[in-house]
Amino acid sequence: MTRVSDWEKRLNAVVAKHLALPGQWGVSDCWMMTMDAIEAVTGNRILPHLQKYRSEAEGYKVFRKAGFKETVEEALAAELGEPIPAMMAQRGDVGVIERDGAISCGVFVSTGFAVKTIYGHVDRIGRKRVEVTTGSDLEIMSVLSVKRAYKVR
């Protein structure tokens, strides 16, 4: 995969779309926003078989059926390869954070790390306090909160 020429414009449109949409499993959640972001940057839709669910429980079932037993991080690593240091990630790259004991994914944007949430405002990750800016159900978090990052080429 290589980045398409207008990836920045396309990525901004994805973020705007998910900012406007309410959180909904399989439509506008952390996984779907991340998949939309990767498609915006590369022009290719990855892992389409992991995008057909309508609830959290269904999502876990779809991932387990595909061989990913624990988190969305497994699927990202399988498709995108070895993680990179979060501080080396650039706009359009993706990553994962741990929130309230759960792994969520998102995309690096110019203002930080964008994560779609269905659970509401989060201002702690583990024992660390993190600054969170919320709008709709999209959070822009500090890149320091990113557990693992993956290069999107």
CNS distance restraints for C-alpha pairs under 8 A (distance, minus, plus):
assign (resid   1 and name CA) (resid  42 and name CA) 6.00 0.50 0.50
assign (resid   1 and name CA) (resid  44 and name CA) 7.49 0.50 0.50
assign (resid   1 and name CA) (resid 152 and name CA) 7.96 0.50 0.50
assign (resid   1 and name CA) (resid 153 and name CA) 5.60 0.50 0.50
assign (resid   2 and name CA) (resid  42 and name CA) 5.54 0.50 0.50
assign (resid   2 and name CA) (resid 153 and name CA) 4.73 0.50 0.50
assign (resid   3 and name CA) (resid   7 and name CA) 6.44 0.50 0.50
assign (resid   3 and name CA) (resid  41 and name CA) 5.30 0.50 0.50
assign (resid   3 and name CA) (resid  42 and name CA) 4.45 0.50 0.50
assign (resid   3 and name CA) (resid  43 and name CA) 7.39 0.50 0.50
assign (resid   3 and name CA) (resid 152 and name CA) 7.83 0.50 0.50
assign (resid   3 and name CA) (resid 153 and name CA) 5.52 0.50 0.50
assign (resid   4 and name CA) (resid  41 and name CA) 6.07 0.50 0.50
assign (resid   4 and name CA) (resid  42 and name CA) 5.41 0.50 0.50
assign (resid   4 and name CA) (resid  43 and name CA) 6.29 0.50 0.50
assign (resid   6 and name CA) (resid  10 and name CA) 6.35 0.50 0.50
assign (resid   6 and name CA) (resid  41 and name CA) 8.00 0.50 0.50
assign (resid   7 and name CA) (resid  11 and name CA) 5.88 0.50 0.50
assign (resid   7 and name CA) (resid  40 and name CA) 5.80 0.50 0.50
assign (resid   7 and name CA) (resid  41 and name CA) 4.53 0.50 0.50
assign (resid   7 and name CA) (resid  42 and name CA) 7.17 0.50 0.50
assign (resid   8 and name CA) (resid  12 and name CA) 6.19 0.50 0.50
assign (resid   8 and name CA) (resid  41 and name CA) 7.17 0.50 0.50
assign (resid   8 and name CA) (resid  92 and name CA) 7.79 0.50 0.50
assign (resid   9 and name CA) (resid  13 and name CA) 6.35 0.50 0.50
assign (resid  10 and name CA) (resid  14 and name CA) 6.41 0.50 0.50
assign (resid  10 and name CA) (resid  40 and name CA) 5.10 0.50 0.50
assign (resid  10 and name CA) (resid  41 and name CA) 6.97 0.50 0.50
assign (resid  11 and name CA) (resid  15 and name CA) 6.36 0.50 0.50
assign (resid  11 and name CA) (resid  37 and name CA) 5.76 0.50 0.50
assign (resid  11 and name CA) (resid  40 and name CA) 5.33 0.50 0.50
assign (resid  11 and name CA) (resid  41 and name CA) 6.36 0.50 0.50
assign (resid  11 and name CA) (resid  92 and name CA) 7.02 0.50 0.50
assign (resid  12 and name CA) (resid  16 and name CA) 6.14 0.50 0.50
assign (resid  13 and name CA) (resid  17 and name CA) 6.01 0.50 0.50
assign (resid  14 and name CA) (resid  18 and name CA) 6.28 0.50 0.50
assign (resid  14 and name CA) (resid  33 and name CA) 7.26 0.50 0.50
assign (resid  14 and name CA) (resid  36 and name CA) 6.46 0.50 0.50
assign (resid  14 and name CA) (resid  37 and name CA) 6.15 0.50 0.50
assign (resid  14 and name CA) (resid  40 and name CA) 7.23 0.50 0.50
assign (resid  15 and name CA) (resid  19 and name CA) 6.00 0.50 0.50
assign (resid  15 and name CA) (resid  33 and name CA) 7.70 0.50 0.50
assign (resid  15 and name CA) (resid  37 and name CA) 7.82 0.50 0.50
assign (resid  15 and name CA) (resid 114 and name CA) 7.92 0.50 0.50
assign (resid  16 and name CA) (resid  20 and name CA) 6.24 0.50 0.50
assign (resid  17 and name CA) (resid  21 and name CA) 6.31 0.50 0.50
assign (resid  18 and name CA) (resid  22 and name CA) 7.60 0.50 0.50
assign (resid  18 and name CA) (resid  28 and name CA) 6.15 0.50 0.50
assign (resid  18 and name CA) (resid  33 and name CA) 6.68 0.50 0.50
assign (resid  18 and name CA) (resid 116 and name CA) 7.26 0.50 0.50
assign (resid  18 and name CA) (resid 138 and name CA) 6.97 0.50 0.50
assign (resid  19 and name CA) (resid 135 and name CA) 6.98 0.50 0.50
assign (resid  19 and name CA) (resid 136 and name CA) 5.88 0.50 0.50
assign (resid  19 and name CA) (resid 137 and name CA) 6.60 0.50 0.50
assign (resid  19 and name CA) (resid 138 and name CA) 5.49 0.50 0.50
assign (resid  20 and name CA) (resid 136 and name CA) 6.84 0.50 0.50
assign (resid  21 and name CA) (resid  28 and name CA) 6.66 0.50 0.50
assign (resid  21 and name CA) (resid 136 and name CA) 7.73 0.50 0.50
assign (resid  21 and name CA) (resid 137 and name CA) 7.88 0.50 0.50
assign (resid  22 and name CA) (resid  28 and name CA) 6.98 0.50 0.50
assign (resid  22 and name CA) (resid 136 and name CA) 6.91 0.50 0.50
assign (resid  22 and name CA) (resid 137 and name CA) 6.31 0.50 0.50
assign (resid  23 and name CA) (resid  27 and name CA) 7.70 0.50 0.50
assign (resid  23 and name CA) (resid  28 and name CA) 5.26 0.50 0.50
assign (resid  23 and name CA) (resid  29 and name CA) 5.72 0.50 0.50
assign (resid  23 and name CA) (resid 116 and name CA) 7.24 0.50 0.50
assign (resid  23 and name CA) (resid 117 and name CA) 6.45 0.50 0.50
assign (resid  23 and name CA) (resid 118 and name CA) 4.94 0.50 0.50
assign (resid  23 and name CA) (resid 137 and name CA) 6.00 0.50 0.50
assign (resid  24 and name CA) (resid  28 and name CA) 5.09 0.50 0.50
assign (resid  24 and name CA) (resid  29 and name CA) 5.94 0.50 0.50
assign (resid  24 and name CA) (resid  54 and name CA) 7.76 0.50 0.50
assign (resid  24 and name CA) (resid 118 and name CA) 6.94 0.50 0.50
assign (resid  25 and name CA) (resid  29 and name CA) 5.61 0.50 0.50
assign (resid  25 and name CA) (resid  53 and name CA) 6.91 0.50 0.50
assign (resid  25 and name CA) (resid  54 and name CA) 5.10 0.50 0.50
assign (resid  25 and name CA) (resid  55 and name CA) 5.13 0.50 0.50
assign (resid  25 and name CA) (resid  56 and name CA) 6.40 0.50 0.50
assign (resid  25 and name CA) (resid  59 and name CA) 7.95 0.50 0.50
assign (resid  26 and name CA) (resid  31 and name CA) 7.92 0.50 0.50
assign (resid  26 and name CA) (resid  32 and name CA) 6.38 0.50 0.50
assign (resid  26 and name CA) (resid  51 and name CA) 6.29 0.50 0.50
assign (resid  26 and name CA) (resid  52 and name CA) 6.31 0.50 0.50
assign (resid  26 and name CA) (resid  53 and name CA) 5.10 0.50 0.50
assign (resid  26 and name CA) (resid  54 and name CA) 5.13 0.50 0.50
assign (resid  26 and name CA) (resid  55 and name CA) 7.06 0.50 0.50
assign (resid  26 and name CA) (resid  59 and name CA) 7.65 0.50 0.50
assign (resid  27 and name CA) (resid  32 and name CA) 6.25 0.50 0.50
assign (resid  27 and name CA) (resid  54 and name CA) 7.84 0.50 0.50
assign (resid  28 and name CA) (resid  32 and name CA) 5.69 0.50 0.50
assign (resid  28 and name CA) (resid  33 and name CA) 6.12 0.50 0.50
assign (resid  28 and name CA) (resid 116 and name CA) 7.18 0.50 0.50
assign (resid  29 and name CA) (resid  33 and name CA) 6.09 0.50 0.50
assign (resid  29 and name CA) (resid 116 and name CA) 5.29 0.50 0.50
assign (resid  29 and name CA) (resid 117 and name CA) 6.10 0.50 0.50
assign (resid  29 and name CA) (resid 118 and name CA) 6.63 0.50 0.50
assign (resid  30 and name CA) (resid  34 and name CA) 6.17 0.50 0.50
assign (resid  30 and name CA) (resid 104 and name CA) 6.16 0.50 0.50
assign (resid  30 and name CA) (resid 105 and name CA) 5.47 0.50 0.50
assign (resid  30 and name CA) (resid 106 and name CA) 5.98 0.50 0.50
assign (resid  30 and name CA) (resid 115 and name CA) 5.80 0.50 0.50
assign (resid  30 and name CA) (resid 116 and name CA) 4.54 0.50 0.50
assign (resid  30 and name CA) (resid 117 and name CA) 6.23 0.50 0.50
assign (resid  31 and name CA) (resid  35 and name CA) 6.16 0.50 0.50
assign (resid  31 and name CA) (resid  72 and name CA) 7.41 0.50 0.50
assign (resid  31 and name CA) (resid 104 and name CA) 7.56 0.50 0.50
assign (resid  31 and name CA) (resid 105 and name CA) 6.15 0.50 0.50
assign (resid  31 and name CA) (resid 106 and name CA) 7.38 0.50 0.50
assign (resid  32 and name CA) (resid  36 and name CA) 6.05 0.50 0.50
assign (resid  32 and name CA) (resid  51 and name CA) 7.06 0.50 0.50
assign (resid  33 and name CA) (resid  37 and name CA) 6.06 0.50 0.50
assign (resid  33 and name CA) (resid 106 and name CA) 7.01 0.50 0.50
assign (resid  33 and name CA) (resid 115 and name CA) 7.88 0.50 0.50
assign (resid  33 and name CA) (resid 116 and name CA) 6.79 0.50 0.50
assign (resid  34 and name CA) (resid  38 and name CA) 6.23 0.50 0.50
assign (resid  34 and name CA) (resid  94 and name CA) 6.96 0.50 0.50
assign (resid  34 and name CA) (resid 105 and name CA) 6.59 0.50 0.50
assign (resid  34 and name CA) (resid 106 and name CA) 5.24 0.50 0.50
assign (resid  34 and name CA) (resid 107 and name CA) 6.06 0.50 0.50
assign (resid  35 and name CA) (resid  39 and name CA) 6.25 0.50 0.50
assign (resid  35 and name CA) (resid  45 and name CA) 6.95 0.50 0.50
assign (resid  35 and name CA) (resid  46 and name CA) 6.89 0.50 0.50
assign (resid  36 and name CA) (resid  40 and name CA) 6.11 0.50 0.50
assign (resid  36 and name CA) (resid  45 and name CA) 7.56 0.50 0.50
assign (resid  37 and name CA) (resid  41 and name CA) 6.24 0.50 0.50
assign (resid  37 and name CA) (resid  92 and name CA) 6.93 0.50 0.50
assign (resid  37 and name CA) (resid 107 and name CA) 6.88 0.50 0.50
assign (resid  38 and name CA) (resid  42 and name CA) 6.03 0.50 0.50
assign (resid  38 and name CA) (resid  43 and name CA) 7.64 0.50 0.50
assign (resid  38 and name CA) (resid  44 and name CA) 7.31 0.50 0.50
assign (resid  38 and name CA) (resid  45 and name CA) 7.13 0.50 0.50
assign (resid  38 and name CA) (resid  46 and name CA) 7.68 0.50 0.50
assign (resid  38 and name CA) (resid  92 and name CA) 7.21 0.50 0.50
assign (resid  38 and name CA) (resid  93 and name CA) 7.83 0.50 0.50
assign (resid  38 and name CA) (resid  94 and name CA) 7.83 0.50 0.50
assign (resid  38 and name CA) (resid 152 and name CA) 6.84 0.50 0.50
assign (resid  39 and name CA) (resid  43 and name CA) 4.78 0.50 0.50
assign (resid  39 and name CA) (resid  44 and name CA) 4.79 0.50 0.50
assign (resid  39 and name CA) (resid  45 and name CA) 4.96 0.50 0.50
assign (resid  39 and name CA) (resid  46 and name CA) 7.35 0.50 0.50
assign (resid  40 and name CA) (resid  44 and name CA) 7.73 0.50 0.50
assign (resid  41 and name CA) (resid  92 and name CA) 6.30 0.50 0.50
assign (resid  41 and name CA) (resid 152 and name CA) 7.51 0.50 0.50
assign (resid  41 and name CA) (resid 153 and name CA) 7.81 0.50 0.50
assign (resid  42 and name CA) (resid 152 and name CA) 7.59 0.50 0.50
assign (resid  42 and name CA) (resid 153 and name CA) 6.76 0.50 0.50
assign (resid  46 and name CA) (resid  79 and name CA) 7.84 0.50 0.50
assign (resid  47 and name CA) (resid  51 and name CA) 7.36 0.50 0.50
assign (resid  47 and name CA) (resid  79 and name CA) 7.86 0.50 0.50
assign (resid  48 and name CA) (resid  52 and name CA) 7.85 0.50 0.50
assign (resid  50 and name CA) (resid  59 and name CA) 7.74 0.50 0.50
assign (resid  50 and name CA) (resid  62 and name CA) 6.10 0.50 0.50
assign (resid  50 and name CA) (resid  63 and name CA) 6.27 0.50 0.50
assign (resid  50 and name CA) (resid  66 and name CA) 7.68 0.50 0.50
assign (resid  51 and name CA) (resid  59 and name CA) 8.00 0.50 0.50
assign (resid  52 and name CA) (resid  59 and name CA) 7.62 0.50 0.50
assign (resid  52 and name CA) (resid  62 and name CA) 7.57 0.50 0.50
assign (resid  53 and name CA) (resid  58 and name CA) 5.33 0.50 0.50
assign (resid  53 and name CA) (resid  59 and name CA) 5.23 0.50 0.50
assign (resid  53 and name CA) (resid  62 and name CA) 7.22 0.50 0.50
assign (resid  54 and name CA) (resid  58 and name CA) 6.35 0.50 0.50
assign (resid  54 and name CA) (resid  59 and name CA) 7.20 0.50 0.50
assign (resid  55 and name CA) (resid  59 and name CA) 6.16 0.50 0.50
assign (resid  56 and name CA) (resid  60 and name CA) 6.38 0.50 0.50
assign (resid  57 and name CA) (resid  61 and name CA) 6.30 0.50 0.50
assign (resid  58 and name CA) (resid  62 and name CA) 6.18 0.50 0.50
assign (resid  59 and name CA) (resid  63 and name CA) 6.27 0.50 0.50
assign (resid  60 and name CA) (resid  64 and name CA) 6.07 0.50 0.50
assign (resid  61 and name CA) (resid  65 and name CA) 6.05 0.50 0.50
assign (resid  62 and name CA) (resid  66 and name CA) 6.39 0.50 0.50
assign (resid  63 and name CA) (resid  67 and name CA) 6.45 0.50 0.50
assign (resid  63 and name CA) (resid  68 and name CA) 5.15 0.50 0.50
assign (resid  63 and name CA) (resid  69 and name CA) 6.76 0.50 0.50
assign (resid  63 and name CA) (resid  72 and name CA) 7.87 0.50 0.50
assign (resid  64 and name CA) (resid  68 and name CA) 4.88 0.50 0.50
assign (resid  64 and name CA) (resid  69 and name CA) 4.84 0.50 0.50
assign (resid  64 and name CA) (resid  70 and name CA) 7.82 0.50 0.50
assign (resid  68 and name CA) (resid  72 and name CA) 7.67 0.50 0.50
assign (resid  68 and name CA) (resid  74 and name CA) 6.05 0.50 0.50
assign (resid  68 and name CA) (resid  75 and name CA) 6.44 0.50 0.50
assign (resid  70 and name CA) (resid  74 and name CA) 7.15 0.50 0.50
assign (resid  71 and name CA) (resid  75 and name CA) 7.51 0.50 0.50
assign (resid  71 and name CA) (resid 103 and name CA) 6.24 0.50 0.50
assign (resid  72 and name CA) (resid  76 and name CA) 6.41 0.50 0.50
assign (resid  72 and name CA) (resid 103 and name CA) 6.99 0.50 0.50
assign (resid  72 and name CA) (resid 104 and name CA) 7.03 0.50 0.50
assign (resid  72 and name CA) (resid 105 and name CA) 7.02 0.50 0.50
assign (resid  73 and name CA) (resid  77 and name CA) 6.07 0.50 0.50
assign (resid  73 and name CA) (resid  95 and name CA) 7.99 0.50 0.50
assign (resid  73 and name CA) (resid  96 and name CA) 6.50 0.50 0.50
assign (resid  73 and name CA) (resid 103 and name CA) 7.28 0.50 0.50
assign (resid  73 and name CA) (resid 104 and name CA) 7.97 0.50 0.50
assign (resid  73 and name CA) (resid 105 and name CA) 7.38 0.50 0.50
assign (resid  74 and name CA) (resid  78 and name CA) 6.10 0.50 0.50
assign (resid  75 and name CA) (resid  79 and name CA) 6.27 0.50 0.50
assign (resid  76 and name CA) (resid  80 and name CA) 5.68 0.50 0.50
assign (resid  76 and name CA) (resid  81 and name CA) 7.57 0.50 0.50
assign (resid  76 and name CA) (resid 150 and name CA) 7.64 0.50 0.50
assign (resid  77 and name CA) (resid  81 and name CA) 4.89 0.50 0.50
assign (resid  77 and name CA) (resid  82 and name CA) 6.27 0.50 0.50
assign (resid  77 and name CA) (resid  83 and name CA) 7.05 0.50 0.50
assign (resid  77 and name CA) (resid 150 and name CA) 7.51 0.50 0.50
assign (resid  80 and name CA) (resid 150 and name CA) 6.40 0.50 0.50
assign (resid  80 and name CA) (resid 151 and name CA) 6.94 0.50 0.50
assign (resid  80 and name CA) (resid 152 and name CA) 7.18 0.50 0.50
assign (resid  81 and name CA) (resid 150 and name CA) 7.35 0.50 0.50
assign (resid  82 and name CA) (resid 150 and name CA) 7.05 0.50 0.50
assign (resid  83 and name CA) (resid 148 and name CA) 6.07 0.50 0.50
assign (resid  83 and name CA) (resid 149 and name CA) 5.36 0.50 0.50
assign (resid  83 and name CA) (resid 150 and name CA) 4.84 0.50 0.50
assign (resid  83 and name CA) (resid 151 and name CA) 7.33 0.50 0.50
assign (resid  84 and name CA) (resid  88 and name CA) 6.75 0.50 0.50
assign (resid  84 and name CA) (resid  89 and name CA) 7.05 0.50 0.50
assign (resid  84 and name CA) (resid 148 and name CA) 6.96 0.50 0.50
assign (resid  84 and name CA) (resid 149 and name CA) 5.34 0.50 0.50
assign (resid  84 and name CA) (resid 150 and name CA) 5.67 0.50 0.50
assign (resid  84 and name CA) (resid 151 and name CA) 6.84 0.50 0.50
assign (resid  85 and name CA) (resid  89 and name CA) 6.83 0.50 0.50
assign (resid  85 and name CA) (resid 148 and name CA) 6.82 0.50 0.50
assign (resid  85 and name CA) (resid 149 and name CA) 6.20 0.50 0.50
assign (resid  86 and name CA) (resid  95 and name CA) 7.75 0.50 0.50
assign (resid  86 and name CA) (resid 143 and name CA) 6.79 0.50 0.50
assign (resid  86 and name CA) (resid 144 and name CA) 7.49 0.50 0.50
assign (resid  86 and name CA) (resid 146 and name CA) 6.23 0.50 0.50
assign (resid  86 and name CA) (resid 147 and name CA) 7.33 0.50 0.50
assign (resid  86 and name CA) (resid 148 and name CA) 6.08 0.50 0.50
assign (resid  86 and name CA) (resid 149 and name CA) 5.05 0.50 0.50
assign (resid  87 and name CA) (resid 143 and name CA) 7.09 0.50 0.50
assign (resid  87 and name CA) (resid 144 and name CA) 7.66 0.50 0.50
assign (resid  89 and name CA) (resid  93 and name CA) 5.97 0.50 0.50
assign (resid  89 and name CA) (resid  94 and name CA) 7.90 0.50 0.50
assign (resid  89 and name CA) (resid 108 and name CA) 7.25 0.50 0.50
assign (resid  89 and name CA) (resid 149 and name CA) 6.52 0.50 0.50
assign (resid  89 and name CA) (resid 150 and name CA) 7.39 0.50 0.50
assign (resid  89 and name CA) (resid 151 and name CA) 6.82 0.50 0.50
assign (resid  90 and name CA) (resid 108 and name CA) 6.45 0.50 0.50
assign (resid  90 and name CA) (resid 109 and name CA) 7.77 0.50 0.50
assign (resid  91 and name CA) (resid 107 and name CA) 7.54 0.50 0.50
assign (resid  91 and name CA) (resid 108 and name CA) 4.82 0.50 0.50
assign (resid  91 and name CA) (resid 109 and name CA) 4.79 0.50 0.50
assign (resid  91 and name CA) (resid 110 and name CA) 6.15 0.50 0.50
assign (resid  92 and name CA) (resid 107 and name CA) 6.09 0.50 0.50
assign (resid  92 and name CA) (resid 108 and name CA) 5.49 0.50 0.50
assign (resid  92 and name CA) (resid 109 and name CA) 6.42 0.50 0.50
assign (resid  92 and name CA) (resid 152 and name CA) 6.61 0.50 0.50
assign (resid  93 and name CA) (resid 107 and name CA) 5.88 0.50 0.50
assign (resid  93 and name CA) (resid 108 and name CA) 5.56 0.50 0.50
assign (resid  93 and name CA) (resid 149 and name CA) 7.17 0.50 0.50
assign (resid  93 and name CA) (resid 150 and name CA) 6.01 0.50 0.50
assign (resid  93 and name CA) (resid 151 and name CA) 5.07 0.50 0.50
assign (resid  93 and name CA) (resid 152 and name CA) 4.88 0.50 0.50
assign (resid  94 and name CA) (resid 105 and name CA) 7.21 0.50 0.50
assign (resid  94 and name CA) (resid 106 and name CA) 5.67 0.50 0.50
assign (resid  94 and name CA) (resid 107 and name CA) 4.25 0.50 0.50
assign (resid  94 and name CA) (resid 108 and name CA) 5.89 0.50 0.50
assign (resid  94 and name CA) (resid 149 and name CA) 5.73 0.50 0.50
assign (resid  94 and name CA) (resid 150 and name CA) 5.34 0.50 0.50
assign (resid  94 and name CA) (resid 151 and name CA) 6.74 0.50 0.50
assign (resid  94 and name CA) (resid 152 and name CA) 6.92 0.50 0.50
assign (resid  95 and name CA) (resid 105 and name CA) 5.56 0.50 0.50
assign (resid  95 and name CA) (resid 106 and name CA) 5.63 0.50 0.50
assign (resid  95 and name CA) (resid 107 and name CA) 6.20 0.50 0.50
assign (resid  95 and name CA) (resid 108 and name CA) 7.57 0.50 0.50
assign (resid  95 and name CA) (resid 146 and name CA) 6.55 0.50 0.50
assign (resid  95 and name CA) (resid 147 and name CA) 7.31 0.50 0.50
assign (resid  95 and name CA) (resid 148 and name CA) 5.38 0.50 0.50
assign (resid  95 and name CA) (resid 149 and name CA) 3.96 0.50 0.50
assign (resid  95 and name CA) (resid 150 and name CA) 5.65 0.50 0.50
assign (resid  96 and name CA) (resid 103 and name CA) 6.43 0.50 0.50
assign (resid  96 and name CA) (resid 104 and name CA) 5.45 0.50 0.50
assign (resid  96 and name CA) (resid 105 and name CA) 4.19 0.50 0.50
assign (resid  96 and name CA) (resid 106 and name CA) 6.24 0.50 0.50
assign (resid  96 and name CA) (resid 146 and name CA) 5.81 0.50 0.50
assign (resid  96 and name CA) (resid 147 and name CA) 5.65 0.50 0.50
assign (resid  96 and name CA) (resid 148 and name CA) 5.45 0.50 0.50
assign (resid  96 and name CA) (resid 149 and name CA) 6.52 0.50 0.50
assign (resid  97 and name CA) (resid 103 and name CA) 5.64 0.50 0.50
assign (resid  97 and name CA) (resid 104 and name CA) 5.44 0.50 0.50
assign (resid  97 and name CA) (resid 105 and name CA) 6.30 0.50 0.50
assign (resid  97 and name CA) (resid 145 and name CA) 6.35 0.50 0.50
assign (resid  97 and name CA) (resid 146 and name CA) 4.81 0.50 0.50
assign (resid  97 and name CA) (resid 147 and name CA) 4.95 0.50 0.50
assign (resid  97 and name CA) (resid 148 and name CA) 7.13 0.50 0.50
assign (resid  98 and name CA) (resid 102 and name CA) 5.40 0.50 0.50
assign (resid  98 and name CA) (resid 103 and name CA) 4.48 0.50 0.50
assign (resid  98 and name CA) (resid 104 and name CA) 6.24 0.50 0.50
assign (resid  98 and name CA) (resid 125 and name CA) 6.33 0.50 0.50
assign (resid  98 and name CA) (resid 126 and name CA) 7.53 0.50 0.50
assign (resid  98 and name CA) (resid 146 and name CA) 7.85 0.50 0.50
assign (resid  98 and name CA) (resid 147 and name CA) 6.88 0.50 0.50
assign (resid  99 and name CA) (resid 103 and name CA) 6.26 0.50 0.50
assign (resid  99 and name CA) (resid 104 and name CA) 7.02 0.50 0.50
assign (resid  99 and name CA) (resid 122 and name CA) 7.43 0.50 0.50
assign (resid  99 and name CA) (resid 124 and name CA) 7.43 0.50 0.50
assign (resid  99 and name CA) (resid 125 and name CA) 5.27 0.50 0.50
assign (resid  99 and name CA) (resid 126 and name CA) 7.15 0.50 0.50
assign (resid 100 and name CA) (resid 124 and name CA) 7.82 0.50 0.50
assign (resid 100 and name CA) (resid 125 and name CA) 6.52 0.50 0.50
assign (resid 100 and name CA) (resid 126 and name CA) 6.86 0.50 0.50
assign (resid 101 and name CA) (resid 126 and name CA) 7.51 0.50 0.50
assign (resid 104 and name CA) (resid 115 and name CA) 7.48 0.50 0.50
assign (resid 105 and name CA) (resid 115 and name CA) 6.45 0.50 0.50
assign (resid 106 and name CA) (resid 113 and name CA) 6.65 0.50 0.50
assign (resid 106 and name CA) (resid 114 and name CA) 5.45 0.50 0.50
assign (resid 106 and name CA) (resid 115 and name CA) 4.53 0.50 0.50
assign (resid 106 and name CA) (resid 116 and name CA) 7.08 0.50 0.50
assign (resid 107 and name CA) (resid 113 and name CA) 5.70 0.50 0.50
assign (resid 107 and name CA) (resid 114 and name CA) 5.32 0.50 0.50
assign (resid 107 and name CA) (resid 115 and name CA) 6.84 0.50 0.50
assign (resid 108 and name CA) (resid 112 and name CA) 5.94 0.50 0.50
assign (resid 108 and name CA) (resid 113 and name CA) 4.48 0.50 0.50
assign (resid 108 and name CA) (resid 114 and name CA) 6.15 0.50 0.50
assign (resid 108 and name CA) (resid 143 and name CA) 7.83 0.50 0.50
assign (resid 109 and name CA) (resid 113 and name CA) 5.85 0.50 0.50
assign (resid 109 and name CA) (resid 114 and name CA) 6.53 0.50 0.50
assign (resid 111 and name CA) (resid 140 and name CA) 7.08 0.50 0.50
assign (resid 112 and name CA) (resid 140 and name CA) 5.80 0.50 0.50
assign (resid 112 and name CA) (resid 141 and name CA) 5.67 0.50 0.50
assign (resid 112 and name CA) (resid 142 and name CA) 5.36 0.50 0.50
assign (resid 112 and name CA) (resid 143 and name CA) 5.58 0.50 0.50
assign (resid 113 and name CA) (resid 139 and name CA) 7.91 0.50 0.50
assign (resid 113 and name CA) (resid 140 and name CA) 5.32 0.50 0.50
assign (resid 113 and name CA) (resid 141 and name CA) 4.99 0.50 0.50
assign (resid 113 and name CA) (resid 142 and name CA) 6.07 0.50 0.50
assign (resid 113 and name CA) (resid 143 and name CA) 5.57 0.50 0.50
assign (resid 113 and name CA) (resid 146 and name CA) 7.69 0.50 0.50
assign (resid 114 and name CA) (resid 138 and name CA) 6.72 0.50 0.50
assign (resid 114 and name CA) (resid 139 and name CA) 5.60 0.50 0.50
assign (resid 114 and name CA) (resid 140 and name CA) 4.50 0.50 0.50
assign (resid 114 and name CA) (resid 141 and name CA) 6.31 0.50 0.50
assign (resid 115 and name CA) (resid 138 and name CA) 5.75 0.50 0.50
assign (resid 115 and name CA) (resid 139 and name CA) 5.24 0.50 0.50
assign (resid 115 and name CA) (resid 140 and name CA) 6.47 0.50 0.50
assign (resid 115 and name CA) (resid 141 and name CA) 7.54 0.50 0.50
assign (resid 116 and name CA) (resid 137 and name CA) 5.87 0.50 0.50
assign (resid 116 and name CA) (resid 138 and name CA) 4.45 0.50 0.50
assign (resid 116 and name CA) (resid 139 and name CA) 6.21 0.50 0.50
assign (resid 117 and name CA) (resid 137 and name CA) 5.34 0.50 0.50
assign (resid 117 and name CA) (resid 138 and name CA) 6.01 0.50 0.50
assign (resid 117 and name CA) (resid 139 and name CA) 7.11 0.50 0.50
assign (resid 118 and name CA) (resid 137 and name CA) 6.43 0.50 0.50
assign (resid 120 and name CA) (resid 137 and name CA) 6.76 0.50 0.50
assign (resid 121 and name CA) (resid 132 and name CA) 7.94 0.50 0.50
assign (resid 121 and name CA) (resid 134 and name CA) 7.07 0.50 0.50
assign (resid 121 and name CA) (resid 139 and name CA) 7.96 0.50 0.50
assign (resid 122 and name CA) (resid 132 and name CA) 7.15 0.50 0.50
assign (resid 123 and name CA) (resid 129 and name CA) 6.12 0.50 0.50
assign (resid 123 and name CA) (resid 130 and name CA) 5.58 0.50 0.50
assign (resid 123 and name CA) (resid 131 and name CA) 6.36 0.50 0.50
assign (resid 123 and name CA) (resid 132 and name CA) 6.02 0.50 0.50
assign (resid 124 and name CA) (resid 128 and name CA) 5.70 0.50 0.50
assign (resid 124 and name CA) (resid 129 and name CA) 4.59 0.50 0.50
assign (resid 124 and name CA) (resid 130 and name CA) 5.64 0.50 0.50
assign (resid 125 and name CA) (resid 129 and name CA) 6.46 0.50 0.50
assign (resid 125 and name CA) (resid 130 and name CA) 6.89 0.50 0.50
assign (resid 125 and name CA) (resid 145 and name CA) 7.28 0.50 0.50
assign (resid 130 and name CA) (resid 141 and name CA) 7.41 0.50 0.50
assign (resid 130 and name CA) (resid 142 and name CA) 6.91 0.50 0.50
assign (resid 130 and name CA) (resid 145 and name CA) 6.99 0.50 0.50
assign (resid 131 and name CA) (resid 141 and name CA) 6.43 0.50 0.50
assign (resid 131 and name CA) (resid 142 and name CA) 6.52 0.50 0.50
assign (resid 132 and name CA) (resid 139 and name CA) 6.49 0.50 0.50
assign (resid 132 and name CA) (resid 140 and name CA) 6.11 0.50 0.50
assign (resid 132 and name CA) (resid 141 and name CA) 5.11 0.50 0.50
assign (resid 132 and name CA) (resid 142 and name CA) 7.30 0.50 0.50
assign (resid 133 and name CA) (resid 139 and name CA) 5.76 0.50 0.50
assign (resid 133 and name CA) (resid 140 and name CA) 5.43 0.50 0.50
assign (resid 133 and name CA) (resid 141 and name CA) 6.74 0.50 0.50
assign (resid 134 and name CA) (resid 138 and name CA) 6.09 0.50 0.50
assign (resid 134 and name CA) (resid 139 and name CA) 4.72 0.50 0.50
assign (resid 134 and name CA) (resid 140 and name CA) 6.63 0.50 0.50
assign (resid 135 and name CA) (resid 139 and name CA) 6.59 0.50 0.50
assign (resid 141 and name CA) (resid 145 and name CA) 6.96 0.50 0.50
assign (resid 142 and name CA) (resid 146 and name CA) 7.66 0.50 0.50
